[in-house]
Amino acid sequence: MSKALSLDLRTRVLAAVASGLSHRQTAERFGVSAASVSRWRARERDQGAPLPKALGGDRRSGRIDACKALILSLLEETPDITIEELRQALSARGHRFGFGTIQRFFVRHAITRKKRRSTHPNKTGQTS
């Protein structure tokens, strides 16, 4: 996983640019790319500081989370629905998600899919 360069380095780079060095000269001097120098200047100009953007994390779960009410209603209608059947039901309503996306949704929202014990006789003729 990548890691953002320090705020100290960013500040020194921007001070060098402010003192008159070009982006390329500054980049070469500090061992960063000229594009980074340009981005840091833009962030400083727009936000007042060259702070890095957030790295990592989940950026796409909002799409399935927007369908939470629909998913919960489908689970309530058919409590023993499989993930694949749920996926197909969502697809029929215009929401396409992968199997793993639905599994992660369940984990994130603490939705368990444990099957109940069967009352059918087992191999020995006893009920469970």
N, C-alpha and C positions, 0 to 999 in steps of 0.2 A: 504494500500500500504506500502511496506517495505521502509525503509530509510537506506542509507549507514551510517555506523559508522564513527565518526569524524576522520579527518586526524590526530588530536592531539593524539587520542587513538591509532591509527595505529602506529604513530611514537614512542610512549612510549612502545608499545608492541615490536616493532622491536629493540628498544634500549635494552630492557630486554633480548631478544634473543641474541643480539650482546654481552651482558655482560656475557653470558655463560649459561643462563637458557635454558632448553629444551622447545620444542614447547608446550608440555603438561603442564609443570610447569607454563609457561607464560600464557597459556590459562586459567588455573585455577586461577591464580593470578589476571588477568584482567577481568575475567568473559566472555570470548569469547571462540569460539571453536578452537581446535587445527588445524582443517582444515583451518580456517580463517587465523591463524598465518602463515601456510604454503603458502596459496595463496598470502598473503600480502608480504611475503619474496620474492616469485617468481616475483610479480609485481615490487617490488623495484629493484630486480636484472635485470629484463628485460627492465624496463622503467625508472629506476632511481628514482622513487618515488612510494609509495604505494597508489596512487590515486584510488578512486573507479571508477568502470565502470559506464556508463550511466544507469539510471533506467527508466523504463516505456517507453512510446512513441510507435510509430507505427513501427513495424519491418517487416510487411508483405505486405504493400501496393505496394512495388516495383514490385511484380509479375503482378498485374493488370495494374500498371502504364507503364510497358513495352509494354502493348498492347494498349496504348492510341491512336496511329495512326489508328489501326484497329477499335477500338470502335468509333472513330470520323467518320471514313469512313462509317461504318454501320449506324450511326445516320444520316449521310448526304444522303445516299442511300434511307433510309426509315425514314423520319422525325417523323412519328407517331408510330414508333416501341415501343412496351412495354418492360419493363425491362426483363420480362420472355422470350419474343421473342429474345431479345438481348443476353440473357444468353444462349439460345439454339443455336443461330448463332455462338457465341463464342465457345461453346462446339463442334459444328460441325467442327470447325477449330483447335480443340485440346487444347482449353483454357477453363478450367472449373472453374467457380466462382459461389459463392452463391449469392442469391438475395441481401442480405444486403451488400455484398462486392461491388456490382455494385452501389447500392444506395450511399454508402460512397464515392465511386469514383466520382460520380456526384457532391456530396456536395463539395468534396475537390477541384474539378476543376470548380466549379460554373456552372455546366451544368444543366439548368432547363428543366423540362419536362412538363411545364404547357400546358394544352390543350387550344386551342383557342375557343372563343365563337362560338357556333353553329349558323348557319343562318336558321336552321329549325324552323318552327312555334312551339311555346310553347303551353301549355294547353289552353290559351285564344285566340289562333289564331294569336298572334302577333309574330313578329320576335324579337330575342334578340339583 
